[in-house]
Amino acid sequence: MMNNTMTNPSDIEMIVMKRVRRMRILFLILSAVVFAVLTAVAALWGIGREVWVARVFENGPQDLVGRVEYLWYAFLHTRLIVQALSVLTLGSLLLLGRELSGSIVAFIRQQR
């Protein structure tokens, strides 16, 4: 490359470097996102095997405050495996949200 391209990059160089940055961001995010999704799906499947979730929601009250109290009571009085799977599901969904929001922010910054 010539010296003037260092201070004034060509269009091709800018396009290539933009693609390289996108790929680096994609590889950093992809592993955590896939892990979070697979963990959430596996945990939800395990909860579905242990508890008839539709019946839990049918048996509870219909108002919001009563439903929150009922679900908290149901969580506290269920088996340990269901509690662990529920916490695992919540954690993986939080991780997924954090990774997706980080990727959106990185994408927006890259477009500027």
HELIX and SHEET records of a PDB file:
HELIX    1   1 ASN A    3  THR A    7  1                                   5    
HELIX    2   2 ASP A   11  GLU A   50  1                                  40    
HELIX    3   3 VAL A   53  ASN A   59  1                                   7    
HELIX    4   4 LEU A   64  LEU A   76  1                                  13    
HELIX    5   5 LEU A   80  GLN A  111  1                                  32    
END                                                                             
